[in-house]
Amino acid sequence: MSSPSTLTAEEQGNVRAALRFLRLRFGTWKTLAKALRLRPRRLSEAMVGREAIGAELALRVARLTGVPFDDVIAGKYPPPGMCPQCGRGPA
């Protein structure tokens, strides 16, 4: 049984998608982990599925990006067509 702070599989997938996008913005996983105030190993284990992604990590992503927590877990971040380098949306 998962802990109460563990997100559903779909929500975890949405957070992983946001993290992959952020990795492009920050350049490396190590830099992103530092920005999220996580150990790089913890982020790595969450990304490969060895560790479940919980609400705490989703909240860190929301705070870092300045978007609502609900948007992160619902897959609304990043919006379709958003450039990971500059942050602009589709033309």
FILOLUM-419086 format. One record per residue: residue in three letters; z negated, y, x of N, C-alpha, C in turn. Coordinates in steps of 0.1 Angstrom, whole numbers, plus 5000, padded with zeros to 4 digits. Layout:
REM residues N
AlaZYXZYXZYX/...
This chain:
REM residues 91
Met500049885008500050005000500050125009/Ser500850225005500850355013499750445010/Ser499450525019498350625017498850735008/Pro497850805002498250904992499051014998/Ser498951045011499751145017501151105021/Thr501450975019502750925023503750955012/Leu504851005016505951045007506750915003/Thr507550924992508350824988509450804998/Ala510150684998511250665007512350765007/Glu512650814995513650914993513151054999/Glu511951084997511351205002511351205017/Gln510951085023510951065037512351085043/Gly513351035036514751055041515151195041/Asn514651275031514951415030514351495042/Val513051455045512451525056513051485069/Arg513551355071514251315083515551395084/Ala516251415073517451495074517151635078/Ala516151695073515751835077515351835092/Leu514651725097514351725111515551705120/Arg516551625116517751615124518451745124/Phe518551825113519151955113518352055123/Leu517052045122516252135130516352095145/Arg516551975148516751935162518052005168/Leu519052015160520252085164519952235166/Arg519052295158518752435159517852455172/Phe516952365175516052375186516552315199/Gly517652245198518252185211517852055215/Thr516552025214516051895218514851845209/Trp514651715209513551665201512151725206/Lys512151735220510851775226510551925222/Thr511552005222511352145218510952155203/Leu511652075195511252075181509852025179/Ala509451915186508051865185507051975188/Lys507352055199506452155203506352265192/Ala507552305186507452405175506752355163/Leu506752225161506052165150504552135153/Arg504252155166502852125171502551975170/Leu503551895174503351745174503651695188/Arg503051575190503451505203504851455201/Pro505751465211507051415210507151265205/Arg506251185210506251045206505951025191/Arg505051105185504851095171506051135163/Leu506751235167507951275160509051165162/Ser509151105174510151005176509850875167/Glu508550845166508250725158508450745143/Ala508250875139508550905125510050895122/Met510850945132512350945130512950815130/Val512350715137512950585137512350485127/Gly511350545120510750465109509550385113/Arg509050395125507850315129506650375123/Glu506750505119505550575113506150635101/Ala505350625090505750685077505650835078/Ile506550905072506451055071505551095060/Gly504551165063503651205053503751355049/Ala502951395040502951535035502651635046/Glu501851595055501451685066502751725074/Leu503551625078504751655086505751735077/Ala505851705065506751785056506251925054/Leu504951945054504452075053504652155066/Arg504552085077504852155090506352205091/Val507252115085508652155085508852275076/Ala508152275064508252385055507752515061/Arg506652505068506152625074507052675085/Leu507552585093508452625104509752695099/Thr510252645088511552695083511352805073/Gly510152825068509952925058510452895044/Val510652765041511152725028509952655021/Pro510052655008508952585000508952435004/Phe507652385004507452245006508252154997/Asp508352194984509052114974510552104978/Asp511152214984512552204988512752114999/Val511852105008511952015020511951865015/Ile511051835006510951695002511951654992/Ala512551754985513551734975514951724981/Gly515051754994516351755001517251874999/Lys516551984995517252114993517352195006/Tyr516752145016516752205030517252105039/Pro518252135047519052255047520052255036/Pro520452375031521452375021522852325026/Pro523652265017524952215022525752325029/Gly526352295040527152385047526452485056/Met525152475057524452565066524652535080/Cys524952635088525252615103523952595110/Pro523752485118522552465125522352555137/Gln523452615142523352705153522952845148/Cys523552905138523253035134522553055121/Gly522452945113521752955100522553005089/Arg523853045091524653095080525152985071/Gly525253025058525852925049527352925049/Pro527952845040529352835040530052965037/Ala531252985042531953115040532453135026/
